[in-house]
Structures are given as C-alpha cells and as structure tokens.
Amino acid sequence: MNMTAIAIVALVCWAIVELVNGPKGKKKDKKEVDQVNLTNDLEREVTAMRERIETLEKIVTDEKYDLNRQFDDLKKDKVA
C-alpha cells in the first residue's frame, strides 16, 4: 500500500468517527451549559431568599413590631 492510500483510509476513518461522535459531544456540551446555568440561577435564588429571611427576622425581632402586635391584640380584646 502506498502512502496516499493510507492517508485516504485514515481521513475516511476520522470522518466516520467525527460523524458518529460529533453530535453526541455537542449535545453533552449543551447539557453541561444548561446545568451550569441552572446552578447559577438556583444560587442567585437562594441568595435572594436568604436576604429576604434576614429582613423578616429583623422585622419580627424589632421591639416596635412586638409592641404593635400587643396593641393589636388589646384592640381585638376590647372589640370582643
């Protein structure tokens, strides 16, 4: 076999392998990108929820909030 025939056979084999494995590799990359995007979205959402919880904790533990709640309870008792 001469070198030209070997080169042609090698190129054909490489092309077949790329055709078979090419689309699978691209789909896998897209899935990985989607997974990374989902992870980033979830991390942002968790961060936002933590901030909201901290705000709610500050409101609930504030003395004025407790005092206003006691006033509301007294008003309800007075009406009843």
Secondary structure, DSSP 4 states (H G I P E B T S, - for coil): --HHHHHHHHHHHHHHHHHHHHHHHHHHHHHHHHHHHHHHHHHHHHHHHHHHHHHHHHHHHSHHHHHHHHHHHHHHHHH-
